[in-house]
Amino acid sequence: MATLLVALLTILSLVVVGIEAGQKVIISLLDSAIAKGAVCLDGTPPAYAYRPGFGDGVDNWHVYLEGGGWCWNLEQCLGRAKIPLGSSAKLISTNNGSVPFQGMLDDNSTFNPDFHNWHVFKIFYCDGSSFMSDVEDVDPKHNLTYRGARIYDAMMDELLRIGMGNAKNALLSGSSAGGLATTLHCDKFQSLFHNTTRVKCISDSGFFIRGEHFIGGEWRDSFFSRVVSTHGLTNTLPTTCTSKFSPALCLFPENLVPDVQTPLFLIESAFDSYQISLTLYQDRSQSWINCIRNLMSCNLTEIEIMKDFRFTFINTLKSTIANSSSRRGYFVHNCYRHGHIEEIRGSTCSLIVGNGLANKNIAEAVGDWYFDRSEFQEMDMLNNLPRNCTGDDLPILEKKCSDYYIHHQMP
């Protein structure tokens, strides 16, 4: 089964547009976390990449939680401990000690006008539990450590030590499993600050639907049940949810979002490529594999399945937002992709590749919402087919995007 994890990650890489090369930031280890038992699956210290703020952004902080799925049994977690998603040692060696910051993490004022000069602190994901596990005992036979919640807490301690507690503006965001982690930790993040600090959260491609009566529903329930069991999450998930649902159901955002009190923005595709690729069919036909890799290969039946997923996704999200207790923002599009924040195609220049709503890039929509310039609650209800939104090669895309920002007056 260990090879299955690699296979799933390979499939995901085929359906997600890769991160473009950008400003390189050094990967650092938080060695002080070891004393707190806050370590990766393989026992190595957790890692982060930090770029200090500058100019009028020195009092603003953006904390980003990396994503990367989950491990749901011993064999999967053992396999994960041998790759960057379970080991900081593997992370550093694989990336030659540094990672690019692009999209909404970029320091380029042209492409990222709202957030370019903020402190940016990226927390790497090496626990496989959306930063929620806190198991005291180390697996004595396999030397696996399930401590994601401790990693999150240790990183917050470090952020407070270097000055985040005095922030005027603070933003917690994350993509995929990191987007789910953002939803889970959003209110806890807000509690770190003074009442005068503007604190908000962004969940990027983190709205994993249960779809109880849709294809794969039973498997999705079983999957998150195994994640809960493997990582011992029964007592670490929000009690606002576990008081109403079983712990496994409290990894589905539809059961979490209504109780989040801190302002939360959802960036989502109604044709989320990760969910369509990996959570519908466990036994995939070659035809389906060809389809999820290339939309042009899909037959009419496969397109109808994707349209049915969109219908289920949108109805679930609408119901969730309707029951929310605080103001939400959302940008729900129909491009076939997963993950946005770290890419210019996915966020700061999304309009240029055909992924805009209300004539705005995703990053512009988030900026309007974050700074209270205007509310943003938009879903693409006109298009019911999945679209490729990759755009031109990077140099051409950057030129078009630069021209857009030069001629487009920000509010």
C-alpha positions in Angstrom: 0.0 0.0 0.0 2.9 2.4 0.5 3.2 2.6 -3.3 -0.4 3.8 -3.5 0.5 7.1 -1.7 3.2 7.8 -4.4 0.7 6.9 -7.1 -1.9 9.2 -5.7 0.6 12.1 -5.4 1.6 11.4 -9.0 -1.9 11.6 -10.2 -2.4 14.8 -8.2 0.6 16.4 -9.9 -0.9 15.6 -13.3 -4.1 17.5 -12.6 -2.7 20.5 -10.7 -0.7 23.2 -12.5 2.8 23.3 -11.1 4.1 26.3 -9.1 6.3 28.6 -11.2 9.8 29.4 -10.2 9.9 32.5 -8.1 11.7 34.3 -5.3 13.6 31.6 -3.3 13.2 31.5 0.4 15.4 29.4 2.7 13.9 26.5 4.5 14.6 26.6 8.3 14.1 24.0 11.0 12.4 24.8 14.2 14.8 22.9 16.5 13.2 24.4 19.6 10.1 22.4 18.8 11.8 19.1 19.6 11.7 19.7 23.4 7.9 20.2 23.0 7.6 16.9 21.2 6.5 18.8 18.1 8.1 16.7 15.4 7.4 15.2 12.0 6.2 11.7 11.4 9.8 10.5 11.2 10.9 12.4 14.3 12.7 15.3 12.5 12.0 18.9 13.6 9.3 20.8 11.7 10.3 23.2 9.0 9.2 26.7 7.8 10.2 29.3 5.3 10.1 33.0 6.5 10.4 36.2 4.6 10.2 39.4 6.8 7.9 42.2 6.0 9.0 45.6 4.8 7.8 49.1 4.2 4.3 49.7 5.3 3.8 45.9 5.6 6.0 45.5 8.7 3.0 45.1 11.0 1.2 42.6 8.8 1.6 38.8 8.8 0.5 36.1 6.4 0.9 32.5 7.8 0.5 29.8 5.2 -0.2 26.1 5.9 1.1 23.8 3.3 -1.2 21.0 2.1 -0.6 17.5 0.8 -3.3 15.0 1.7 -3.3 12.6 4.7 -2.0 9.2 5.6 -4.8 6.9 6.9 -3.1 3.8 8.1 0.3 2.6 9.4 1.6 1.6 6.0 0.7 4.9 4.4 2.3 6.9 7.2 5.4 4.8 7.0 5.6 5.6 3.3 4.9 9.3 4.0 7.8 9.4 6.5 10.2 8.7 3.7 9.1 11.7 1.6 9.0 15.5 2.2 5.4 15.3 3.4 6.6 13.3 6.5 10.2 14.4 7.0 11.9 17.8 7.1 15.2 16.1 6.2 13.7 14.8 3.0 12.0 18.2 2.4 15.3 20.1 2.6 17.3 17.6 0.5 14.6 17.4 -2.2 14.3 21.2 -2.5 18.0 22.0 -2.1 17.2 24.0 1.0 14.9 26.6 -0.4 11.4 27.1 -2.0 9.8 29.7 -4.3 7.3 32.2 -3.0 4.9 33.1 -5.7 1.2 34.1 -6.1 -0.1 35.7 -3.0 3.2 34.9 -1.2 5.2 37.0 -3.8 7.1 40.2 -2.9 6.4 41.6 -6.3 4.2 44.7 -5.8 2.9 44.5 -9.4 1.5 41.0 -9.2 0.7 41.0 -5.5 -0.2 44.6 -4.6 -2.3 43.9 -1.4 0.1 41.5 0.3 3.5 41.8 -1.3 5.3 43.4 1.7 3.8 41.4 4.5 5.7 39.0 6.7 5.2 35.6 5.1 5.7 32.5 7.2 5.1 29.2 5.4 4.7 26.1 7.6 5.6 22.9 5.9 3.3 19.9 6.3 4.9 16.7 7.7 2.3 15.1 9.9 -0.4 13.8 7.6 -3.3 15.0 9.8 -4.0 18.6 8.8 -1.9 19.7 11.9 -4.4 18.0 14.3 -2.7 14.9 15.8 -1.3 14.9 19.3 -0.4 11.3 20.3 2.0 11.1 23.3 3.4 7.7 22.6 5.8 7.1 19.8 5.1 4.0 17.8 7.9 1.7 19.4 8.1 -0.6 16.4 8.1 1.8 13.5 9.3 5.0 15.3 6.4 7.1 13.9 5.3 10.2 15.8 1.8 11.7 15.4 2.2 15.3 16.6 0.7 17.7 14.0 -1.2 19.8 16.6 2.0 20.3 18.5 3.8 21.4 15.4 1.1 24.0 14.8 1.4 25.2 18.4 5.2 25.3 18.3 5.1 27.4 15.1 2.6 29.8 16.7 4.9 30.2 19.7 7.8 31.0 17.3 5.7 33.5 15.4 4.8 35.3 18.6 8.4 35.3 19.7 9.5 37.1 16.5 6.7 39.7 16.8 3.5 38.5 15.2 1.5 39.2 18.4 1.7 43.0 17.7 0.3 42.7 14.2 -2.2 45.2 12.8 -3.3 42.7 10.2 -3.0 38.9 10.3 -4.0 36.3 7.8 -4.0 32.5 8.2 -4.3 30.6 4.9 -3.7 27.1 3.6 -4.3 25.0 0.6 -5.9 21.5 0.3 -5.2 19.6 3.5 -3.7 23.0 4.7 -7.0 24.6 3.7 -8.8 22.2 6.0 -6.3 22.9 8.7 -7.0 26.6 8.3 -10.7 26.0 8.9 -9.9 23.8 11.9 -7.4 26.3 13.5 -9.0 29.6 12.4 -10.6 30.6 15.7 -7.6 29.4 17.6 -5.4 31.6 15.4 -7.6 34.6 16.0 -7.3 34.2 19.8 -3.5 35.0 19.6 -4.2 38.7 18.8 -5.5 41.9 20.4 -9.0 42.9 19.7 -7.7 45.7 17.5 -6.0 43.3 15.1 -7.8 42.5 11.9 -7.6 38.7 11.7 -9.1 36.6 8.9 -8.6 33.2 7.3 -8.5 31.8 3.8 -9.3 28.1 3.0 -8.0 27.4 -0.4 -9.3 24.2 -2.0 -10.0 22.8 1.5 -13.7 22.3 1.2 -13.8 18.5 0.9 -17.4 17.4 0.5 -18.9 14.4 2.1 -21.4 13.8 -0.7 -23.1 11.1 1.3 -25.4 10.0 -1.6 -22.9 10.7 -4.4 -20.4 8.4 -6.0 -17.7 7.4 -3.4 -19.7 8.6 -0.4 -19.2 5.5 1.7 -15.5 5.5 0.9 -15.0 9.1 1.9 -16.7 8.5 5.2 -14.4 5.4 5.7 -11.4 7.4 4.6 -11.7 10.2 7.2 -12.7 7.6 9.8 -9.3 5.9 9.2 -7.5 9.3 9.4 -9.2 10.0 12.8 -8.2 6.5 14.1 -4.7 6.5 12.8 -3.9 10.0 14.2 -5.9 9.8 17.3 -8.0 12.8 16.5 -11.1 12.0 18.5 -10.2 14.4 21.3 -8.4 17.0 19.2 -11.2 18.0 16.8 -13.4 21.0 17.7 -15.9 20.1 20.4 -18.4 22.5 18.7 -18.5 19.8 16.0 -17.9 16.5 17.9 -20.8 17.4 20.2 -23.0 17.1 17.2 -21.3 14.6 14.9 -19.0 11.6 15.0 -15.3 12.6 14.9 -14.9 11.3 11.3 -17.6 13.7 10.1 -15.8 16.6 11.8 -13.1 16.5 9.1 -15.7 17.5 6.5 -15.8 21.3 6.3 -19.6 21.4 5.8 -19.8 20.4 9.5 -17.0 22.8 10.6 -17.5 26.1 8.8 -20.9 27.0 10.4 -19.2 27.2 13.8 -16.1 29.2 12.8 -16.5 32.7 14.2 -13.5 34.4 12.6 -14.1 35.8 9.1 -13.3 33.0 6.6 -12.9 33.2 2.8 -13.3 30.1 0.6 -11.5 29.7 -2.7 -12.9 26.7 -4.5 -13.4 25.1 -7.8 -16.8 23.4 -8.3 -14.7 21.0 -10.5 -12.0 20.4 -7.9 -9.5 18.2 -9.7 -8.3 16.5 -6.5 -11.7 15.5 -5.3 -12.8 14.4 -8.8 -9.6 12.5 -9.4 -9.1 10.8 -6.1 -12.3 10.6 -4.0 -14.9 9.3 -6.5 -13.6 5.9 -7.8 -11.1 3.8 -5.9 -10.9 1.3 -8.8 -10.2 3.6 -11.7 -10.7 2.4 -15.3 -8.1 3.5 -17.8 -10.7 5.6 -19.5 -11.3 7.6 -16.2 -7.6 8.0 -15.6 -7.2 9.4 -19.1 -10.1 11.7 -18.5 -8.9 13.2 -15.2 -5.5 13.8 -16.8 -6.9 15.5 -19.8 -10.4 16.8 -20.1 -10.3 16.5 -23.9 -10.2 12.7 -23.4 -13.4 12.6 -21.4 -16.5 10.9 -22.9 -20.0 12.2 -22.4 -20.7 9.9 -19.4 -17.5 11.1 -17.6 -18.4 14.7 -18.2 -21.9 14.1 -16.8 -20.2 12.6 -13.7 -18.2 15.7 -13.3 -21.3 17.9 -13.7 -23.1 15.8 -11.0 -20.1 16.4 -8.7 -20.4 20.2 -9.4 -24.1 20.1 -8.5 -23.4 18.2 -5.3 -20.5 20.5 -4.4 -22.4 23.7 -4.9 -25.5 22.6 -3.1 -23.3 21.5 -0.1 -21.4 24.7 -0.1 -24.6 26.8 -0.4 -26.2 24.9 2.5 -23.0 25.4 4.6 -22.8 29.1 4.0 -26.5 29.6 4.7 -26.0 28.1 8.1 -22.8 30.1 8.9 -22.8 32.3 12.0 -20.4 35.0 10.7 -19.7 36.8 7.4 -18.1 34.7 4.7 -16.4 35.5 1.5 -16.1 33.0 -1.4 -14.9 32.7 -4.9 -16.2 29.5 -6.5 -15.3 29.0 -10.1 -15.5 26.2 -12.7 -11.9 25.8 -13.8 -10.6 22.2 -13.4 -7.9 22.7 -10.8 -6.9 22.4 -7.1 -4.9 25.0 -5.2 -4.6 28.7 -5.9 -2.7 30.8 -3.4 0.9 29.9 -4.3 0.6 30.4 -8.1 0.1 33.5 -10.2 -2.2 31.5 -12.5 -4.2 30.5 -9.5 -4.5 33.8 -7.7 -2.9 37.1 -8.6 -3.3 36.6 -12.4 -6.2 34.3 -12.5 -8.4 36.6 -14.6 -5.8 36.6 -17.3 -6.1 32.8 -17.7 -9.9 33.0 -17.8 -10.6 32.5 -14.1 -12.2 35.6 -12.9 -15.5 36.5 -11.3 -17.0 40.0 -11.1 -14.1 41.0 -13.4 -11.6 40.3 -10.6 -8.6 38.1 -10.1 -8.9 35.7 -7.1 -6.2 37.8 -5.2 -8.2 41.0 -5.9 -11.4 39.4 -4.6 -9.5 38.3 -1.4 -8.0 41.7 -1.0 -11.3 43.5 -1.3 -12.8 41.1 1.3 -9.8 41.2 3.7 -9.5 45.0 3.8 -13.3 45.5 4.0 -13.3 47.4 0.7 -16.3 45.4 -0.4 -17.8 42.0 0.3 -17.1 39.3 -2.2 -19.4 36.3 -2.5 -19.4 35.0 -6.1 -20.1 31.6 -7.6 -20.0 30.8 -11.4 -23.5 29.6 -11.9 -23.5 30.2 -15.7 -20.9 27.5 -16.8 -21.6 23.9 -15.9 -18.7 22.4 -17.7 -15.1 22.0 -16.4 -12.6 24.3 -18.1 -8.9 24.3 -18.5 -7.5 27.6 -17.2 -3.8 27.4 -17.7 -3.3 30.3 -20.0 -0.1 31.3 -21.9 3.5 30.4 -21.1 4.9 32.2 -18.1 6.7 35.2 -19.8 3.6 36.0 -21.9 1.3 35.5 -18.9 3.4 37.8 -16.8 3.4 40.5 -19.5 -0.4 40.3 -19.9 -0.9 40.4 -16.1 1.5 43.3 -15.7 -0.4 45.3 -18.3 -3.6 44.4 -16.5 -2.4 45.8 -13.2 -0.9 48.9 -14.8 -4.2 49.8 -16.5 -6.5 48.5 -13.8 -7.2 50.9 -10.9 -7.4 49.1 -7.6 -10.3 50.3 -5.4 
